[in-house]
Amino acid sequence: MKLSKARLAFLFGLAWVSAYAFLGPAAGLVVWALPLPTESRLTQAIQFFVYEAPKVILLLIIVVFVVGIIRSYFSPEKTRQVLGNRSLFVGNVLASMLGIVTPFCSCSAVPLFIGFVETGIPLGVTFSFLIAAPMINEVAVVLLFGMFGWQTALIYVATGLMIAIISGFVIGSLKVDRYVEEWVYGLKSRDCVMESRPAFDDRIQAGFTAVREIVSKVWVYILLGIGVGAAVHGYVPENFMAGIMGKSAWWAVPVSVLIGVPLYSNAAGIIPIVHALLEKGASLGTSLAFMMSVIGLSLPETIILRKVLKLPLIFIFVGVVAVGIIIVGYLFNLIY
């Protein structure tokens, strides 16, 4: 007998809870079975990997499933309708919040930008969306929650929203519309297409589809990132990173951002490494700044946006966001 999508989702949730509950004992059993000294560096590295890797992947699966269902309530057209005819600052706030739950990747930067401009959404509001969407994604939130706890995950979401809102507001206030390629403004706004409302089973299927598509793309990066993090965890001396990325090094935050901007990685690859760096003495503010610059100022996205933006606006976009990330880094180094 064919199971309904709702019943299938229930069984999926039951299996997930069971797997997560036995994760700790299973990882401990694997490490115990190894013919290695308990306190050796290799054992510590392996212990880090065999516990963190399945934990992060399990958390990723359940969050991506839930977010996939949430995303079924949004579409690019509906997003444009929500953001249209809003005051500048309200539009920046809404765009940043919508950026968290709407589908986005580097390859969709240009179509989304054009669609927003076509429907008359202000440039600053558009940039708030383009900044928030890649920076605050479910992969990053899951990894931060799984490795650092809900407080750090909440800090990440709050600061990412703040950067997206303020950066978009600043870019909008600078009146830089002249730096958008002329052909973009020559496009006519498309008529809105009536969209059918998906059934509940279709929304659940959207969750399963999101798991299949997203997890299949990032699991390798997760394992690679956790592998590097395990090596740092096992072999880098305690407090080694304090002198390089610690609070006492005043130059650490801007240098970390400058290093992170040209790099390209996703949250799955960079956050496990940041976790290990923090354990070895790196400060929270510097680590967050480095992480945000890598995943928030994606090099492929910046190159793709060159198709619709002139170079001065590209530099303004990168500069404003980078300054916001640096300020966040110093702020959290001061607080924590």
Contacts in CASP RR format, 6 or more apart in sequence:
PFRMAT RR
TARGET T0000
AUTHOR 0000-0000-0000
METHOD contacts of the structure
MODEL  1
MKLSKARLAFLFGLAWVSAYAFLGPAAGLVVWALPLPTESRLTQAIQFFV
YEAPKVILLLIIVVFVVGIIRSYFSPEKTRQVLGNRSLFVGNVLASMLGI
VTPFCSCSAVPLFIGFVETGIPLGVTFSFLIAAPMINEVAVVLLFGMFGW
QTALIYVATGLMIAIISGFVIGSLKVDRYVEEWVYGLKSRDCVMESRPAF
DDRIQAGFTAVREIVSKVWVYILLGIGVGAAVHGYVPENFMAGIMGKSAW
WAVPVSVLIGVPLYSNAAGIIPIVHALLEKGASLGTSLAFMMSVIGLSLP
ETIILRKVLKLPLIFIFVGVVAVGIIIVGYLFNLIY
3 11 0 8 1.000
4 201 0 8 1.000
5 200 0 8 1.000
5 201 0 8 1.000
5 204 0 8 1.000
5 205 0 8 1.000
6 200 0 8 1.000
6 201 0 8 1.000
6 204 0 8 1.000
8 204 0 8 1.000
9 204 0 8 1.000
12 65 0 8 1.000
12 208 0 8 1.000
13 62 0 8 1.000
16 58 0 8 1.000
16 61 0 8 1.000
16 62 0 8 1.000
19 54 0 8 1.000
19 58 0 8 1.000
20 55 0 8 1.000
20 58 0 8 1.000
23 51 0 8 1.000
23 54 0 8 1.000
23 55 0 8 1.000
23 58 0 8 1.000
24 51 0 8 1.000
26 54 0 8 1.000
27 47 0 8 1.000
27 50 0 8 1.000
27 51 0 8 1.000
27 54 0 8 1.000
28 47 0 8 1.000
28 50 0 8 1.000
28 51 0 8 1.000
30 50 0 8 1.000
31 43 0 8 1.000
31 46 0 8 1.000
31 47 0 8 1.000
31 50 0 8 1.000
34 43 0 8 1.000
34 46 0 8 1.000
36 42 0 8 1.000
36 43 0 8 1.000
36 46 0 8 1.000
37 43 0 8 1.000
41 234 0 8 1.000
41 235 0 8 1.000
42 234 0 8 1.000
44 233 0 8 1.000
44 234 0 8 1.000
45 230 0 8 1.000
45 231 0 8 1.000
45 233 0 8 1.000
45 234 0 8 1.000
45 235 0 8 1.000
46 230 0 8 1.000
48 226 0 8 1.000
48 229 0 8 1.000
48 230 0 8 1.000
48 233 0 8 1.000
48 234 0 8 1.000
48 276 0 8 1.000
49 226 0 8 1.000
49 227 0 8 1.000
49 230 0 8 1.000
52 147 0 8 1.000
52 226 0 8 1.000
52 230 0 8 1.000
52 272 0 8 1.000
52 275 0 8 1.000
53 222 0 8 1.000
53 223 0 8 1.000
53 226 0 8 1.000
53 227 0 8 1.000
55 146 0 8 1.000
56 142 0 8 1.000
56 143 0 8 1.000
56 146 0 8 1.000
56 147 0 8 1.000
56 222 0 8 1.000
56 226 0 8 1.000
56 272 0 8 1.000
57 215 0 8 1.000
57 219 0 8 1.000
57 222 0 8 1.000
59 142 0 8 1.000
59 143 0 8 1.000
59 145 0 8 1.000
59 146 0 8 1.000
60 138 0 8 1.000
60 139 0 8 1.000
60 142 0 8 1.000
60 143 0 8 1.000
60 214 0 8 1.000
60 215 0 8 1.000
60 218 0 8 1.000
60 222 0 8 1.000
60 268 0 8 1.000
61 211 0 8 1.000
61 215 0 8 1.000
63 138 0 8 1.000
63 141 0 8 1.000
63 142 0 8 1.000
64 138 0 8 1.000
64 139 0 8 1.000
64 142 0 8 1.000
64 207 0 8 1.000
64 210 0 8 1.000
64 211 0 8 1.000
64 214 0 8 1.000
64 215 0 8 1.000
65 207 0 8 1.000
65 208 0 8 1.000
65 210 0 8 1.000
65 211 0 8 1.000
66 207 0 8 1.000
67 101 0 8 1.000
67 138 0 8 1.000
67 207 0 8 1.000
67 210 0 8 1.000
68 206 0 8 1.000
68 207 0 8 1.000
68 209 0 8 1.000
68 210 0 8 1.000
69 203 0 8 1.000
69 204 0 8 1.000
69 206 0 8 1.000
69 207 0 8 1.000
70 101 0 8 1.000
71 101 0 8 1.000
71 102 0 8 1.000
71 103 0 8 1.000
71 206 0 8 1.000
71 210 0 8 1.000
72 198 0 8 1.000
72 202 0 8 1.000
72 203 0 8 1.000
72 206 0 8 1.000
72 207 0 8 1.000
73 203 0 8 1.000
74 98 0 8 1.000
74 101 0 8 1.000
74 102 0 8 1.000
75 195 0 8 1.000
76 102 0 8 1.000
76 111 0 8 1.000
76 112 0 8 1.000
76 115 0 8 1.000
77 192 0 8 1.000
77 193 0 8 1.000
77 195 0 8 1.000
78 195 0 8 1.000
79 98 0 8 1.000
79 102 0 8 1.000
79 129 0 8 1.000
80 115 0 8 1.000
80 116 0 8 1.000
80 119 0 8 1.000
80 121 0 8 1.000
81 192 0 8 1.000
82 94 0 8 1.000
82 98 0 8 1.000
83 91 0 8 1.000
83 94 0 8 1.000
83 95 0 8 1.000
83 98 0 8 1.000
83 116 0 8 1.000
83 121 0 8 1.000
83 125 0 8 1.000
83 129 0 8 1.000
84 91 0 8 1.000
84 119 0 8 1.000
84 120 0 8 1.000
84 121 0 8 1.000
86 94 0 8 1.000
86 125 0 8 1.000
88 122 0 8 1.000
88 124 0 8 1.000
88 125 0 8 1.000
88 169 0 8 1.000
88 172 0 8 1.000
88 173 0 8 1.000
89 165 0 8 1.000
89 169 0 8 1.000
91 122 0 8 1.000
91 125 0 8 1.000
91 128 0 8 1.000
92 124 0 8 1.000
92 125 0 8 1.000
92 128 0 8 1.000
92 164 0 8 1.000
92 165 0 8 1.000
92 168 0 8 1.000
92 169 0 8 1.000
93 128 0 8 1.000
93 165 0 8 1.000
94 125 0 8 1.000
95 121 0 8 1.000
95 125 0 8 1.000
95 126 0 8 1.000
95 128 0 8 1.000
95 129 0 8 1.000
95 132 0 8 1.000
95 164 0 8 1.000
96 128 0 8 1.000
96 129 0 8 1.000
96 131 0 8 1.000
96 132 0 8 1.000
96 160 0 8 1.000
96 161 0 8 1.000
96 164 0 8 1.000
96 165 0 8 1.000
97 132 0 8 1.000
97 161 0 8 1.000
98 129 0 8 1.000
98 132 0 8 1.000
99 129 0 8 1.000
99 132 0 8 1.000
99 133 0 8 1.000
99 136 0 8 1.000
99 164 0 8 1.000
100 132 0 8 1.000
100 133 0 8 1.000
100 136 0 8 1.000
100 137 0 8 1.000
100 157 0 8 1.000
100 161 0 8 1.000
102 129 0 8 1.000
102 133 0 8 1.000
104 112 0 8 1.000
104 133 0 8 1.000
104 134 0 8 1.000
104 137 0 8 1.000
105 134 0 8 1.000
106 134 0 8 1.000
106 298 0 8 1.000
106 300 0 8 1.000
106 301 0 8 1.000
106 304 0 8 1.000
107 304 0 8 1.000
109 130 0 8 1.000
109 301 0 8 1.000
109 304 0 8 1.000
109 305 0 8 1.000
110 304 0 8 1.000
110 305 0 8 1.000
110 307 0 8 1.000
110 308 0 8 1.000
112 129 0 8 1.000
112 130 0 8 1.000
113 126 0 8 1.000
113 130 0 8 1.000
113 184 0 8 1.000
113 305 0 8 1.000
113 308 0 8 1.000
114 184 0 8 1.000
114 187 0 8 1.000
114 308 0 8 1.000
115 190 0 8 1.000
116 125 0 8 1.000
116 126 0 8 1.000
116 129 0 8 1.000
117 123 0 8 1.000
117 126 0 8 1.000
117 180 0 8 1.000
117 184 0 8 1.000
117 185 0 8 1.000
117 187 0 8 1.000
118 187 0 8 1.000
118 188 0 8 1.000
118 189 0 8 1.000
118 190 0 8 1.000
119 189 0 8 1.000
120 189 0 8 1.000
122 172 0 8 1.000
123 171 0 8 1.000
123 172 0 8 1.000
123 176 0 8 1.000
123 177 0 8 1.000
123 180 0 8 1.000
124 168 0 8 1.000
124 169 0 8 1.000
124 171 0 8 1.000
124 172 0 8 1.000
125 168 0 8 1.000
125 172 0 8 1.000
127 167 0 8 1.000
127 168 0 8 1.000
127 171 0 8 1.000
127 172 0 8 1.000
127 317 0 8 1.000
128 164 0 8 1.000
128 165 0 8 1.000
128 167 0 8 1.000
128 168 0 8 1.000
128 169 0 8 1.000
129 164 0 8 1.000
130 301 0 8 1.000
130 305 0 8 1.000
131 163 0 8 1.000
131 164 0 8 1.000
131 167 0 8 1.000
131 168 0 8 1.000
131 296 0 8 1.000
131 321 0 8 1.000
132 160 0 8 1.000
132 161 0 8 1.000
132 164 0 8 1.000
134 295 0 8 1.000
134 296 0 8 1.000
134 298 0 8 1.000
134 301 0 8 1.000
135 160 0 8 1.000
135 163 0 8 1.000
135 164 0 8 1.000
135 292 0 8 1.000
135 295 0 8 1.000
135 296 0 8 1.000
136 156 0 8 1.000
136 157 0 8 1.000
136 160 0 8 1.000
136 161 0 8 1.000
136 164 0 8 1.000
137 267 0 8 1.000
137 295 0 8 1.000
138 214 0 8 1.000
139 214 0 8 1.000
139 218 0 8 1.000
139 266 0 8 1.000
139 267 0 8 1.000
139 268 0 8 1.000
140 156 0 8 1.000
140 267 0 8 1.000
140 271 0 8 1.000
140 291 0 8 1.000
140 295 0 8 1.000
141 153 0 8 1.000
141 156 0 8 1.000
141 157 0 8 1.000
143 222 0 8 1.000
143 267 0 8 1.000
143 268 0 8 1.000
143 271 0 8 1.000
143 272 0 8 1.000
144 152 0 8 1.000
144 153 0 8 1.000
144 156 0 8 1.000
144 271 0 8 1.000
145 152 0 8 1.000
145 153 0 8 1.000
146 153 0 8 1.000
147 271 0 8 1.000
147 272 0 8 1.000
147 275 0 8 1.000
148 275 0 8 1.000
148 278 0 8 1.000
152 284 0 8 1.000
155 288 0 8 1.000
155 332 0 8 1.000
156 288 0 8 1.000
159 288 0 8 1.000
159 292 0 8 1.000
159 328 0 8 1.000
159 332 0 8 1.000
160 292 0 8 1.000
160 328 0 8 1.000
162 328 0 8 1.000
163 292 0 8 1.000
163 321 0 8 1.000
163 324 0 8 1.000
163 325 0 8 1.000
163 328 0 8 1.000
166 324 0 8 1.000
167 317 0 8 1.000
167 320 0 8 1.000
167 321 0 8 1.000
167 324 0 8 1.000
168 320 0 8 1.000
170 320 0 8 1.000
171 316 0 8 1.000
171 317 0 8 1.000
171 320 0 8 1.000
174 316 0 8 1.000
176 312 0 8 1.000
176 313 0 8 1.000
176 316 0 8 1.000
179 309 0 8 1.000
179 310 0 8 1.000
179 312 0 8 1.000
179 313 0 8 1.000
179 316 0 8 1.000
180 308 0 8 1.000
180 309 0 8 1.000
180 310 0 8 1.000
180 313 0 8 1.000
181 307 0 8 1.000
181 308 0 8 1.000
181 309 0 8 1.000
181 310 0 8 1.000
184 308 0 8 1.000
198 206 0 8 1.000
218 266 0 8 1.000
218 268 0 8 1.000
219 268 0 8 1.000
221 265 0 8 1.000
221 266 0 8 1.000
221 268 0 8 1.000
221 269 0 8 1.000
222 268 0 8 1.000
222 269 0 8 1.000
222 272 0 8 1.000
224 269 0 8 1.000
225 268 0 8 1.000
225 269 0 8 1.000
225 270 0 8 1.000
225 272 0 8 1.000
225 273 0 8 1.000
226 272 0 8 1.000
227 272 0 8 1.000
228 272 0 8 1.000
228 273 0 8 1.000
228 276 0 8 1.000
229 272 0 8 1.000
229 273 0 8 1.000
229 275 0 8 1.000
229 276 0 8 1.000
230 276 0 8 1.000
231 276 0 8 1.000
232 273 0 8 1.000
232 276 0 8 1.000
232 277 0 8 1.000
232 279 0 8 1.000
232 280 0 8 1.000
233 276 0 8 1.000
233 279 0 8 1.000
233 280 0 8 1.000
236 276 0 8 1.000
236 280 0 8 1.000
237 280 0 8 1.000
238 280 0 8 1.000
238 281 0 8 1.000
239 280 0 8 1.000
239 281 0 8 1.000
240 280 0 8 1.000
240 281 0 8 1.000
241 277 0 8 1.000
241 280 0 8 1.000
241 281 0 8 1.000
241 282 0 8 1.000
242 248 0 8 1.000
242 280 0 8 1.000
242 281 0 8 1.000
242 282 0 8 1.000
242 283 0 8 1.000
243 249 0 8 1.000
244 252 0 8 1.000
244 282 0 8 1.000
245 252 0 8 1.000
245 256 0 8 1.000
245 277 0 8 1.000
245 281 0 8 1.000
245 282 0 8 1.000
245 283 0 8 1.000
245 286 0 8 1.000
245 287 0 8 1.000
245 290 0 8 1.000
246 252 0 8 1.000
246 281 0 8 1.000
246 282 0 8 1.000
246 283 0 8 1.000
246 286 0 8 1.000
246 333 0 8 1.000
247 283 0 8 1.000
247 286 0 8 1.000
247 333 0 8 1.000
249 286 0 8 1.000
252 283 0 8 1.000
252 286 0 8 1.000
253 285 0 8 1.000
253 286 0 8 1.000
253 289 0 8 1.000
253 326 0 8 1.000
253 329 0 8 1.000
253 330 0 8 1.000
253 333 0 8 1.000
254 326 0 8 1.000
256 286 0 8 1.000
256 287 0 8 1.000
256 289 0 8 1.000
256 290 0 8 1.000
256 293 0 8 1.000
257 289 0 8 1.000
257 290 0 8 1.000
257 293 0 8 1.000
257 322 0 8 1.000
257 325 0 8 1.000
257 326 0 8 1.000
259 290 0 8 1.000
259 293 0 8 1.000
260 290 0 8 1.000
260 293 0 8 1.000
260 294 0 8 1.000
260 297 0 8 1.000
261 293 0 8 1.000
261 294 0 8 1.000
261 297 0 8 1.000
261 299 0 8 1.000
261 318 0 8 1.000
261 322 0 8 1.000
262 299 0 8 1.000
263 293 0 8 1.000
263 294 0 8 1.000
263 299 0 8 1.000
264 294 0 8 1.000
264 298 0 8 1.000
264 299 0 8 1.000
264 300 0 8 1.000
265 294 0 8 1.000
265 295 0 8 1.000
266 295 0 8 1.000
267 291 0 8 1.000
267 295 0 8 1.000
270 291 0 8 1.000
270 294 0 8 1.000
270 295 0 8 1.000
271 291 0 8 1.000
274 282 0 8 1.000
274 287 0 8 1.000
274 290 0 8 1.000
274 291 0 8 1.000
277 287 0 8 1.000
278 284 0 8 1.000
278 287 0 8 1.000
283 332 0 8 1.000
283 333 0 8 1.000
283 336 0 8 1.000
284 332 0 8 1.000
284 333 0 8 1.000
284 336 0 8 1.000
285 328 0 8 1.000
285 329 0 8 1.000
285 330 0 8 1.000
285 331 0 8 1.000
285 332 0 8 1.000
285 333 0 8 1.000
285 336 0 8 1.000
286 329 0 8 1.000
286 333 0 8 1.000
288 328 0 8 1.000
288 329 0 8 1.000
288 332 0 8 1.000
289 325 0 8 1.000
289 326 0 8 1.000
289 328 0 8 1.000
289 329 0 8 1.000
292 325 0 8 1.000
292 328 0 8 1.000
293 322 0 8 1.000
293 325 0 8 1.000
296 321 0 8 1.000
297 318 0 8 1.000
297 321 0 8 1.000
297 322 0 8 1.000
297 325 0 8 1.000
302 314 0 8 1.000
302 317 0 8 1.000
302 318 0 8 1.000
305 314 0 8 1.000
305 317 0 8 1.000
306 314 0 8 1.000
309 317 0 8 1.000
END
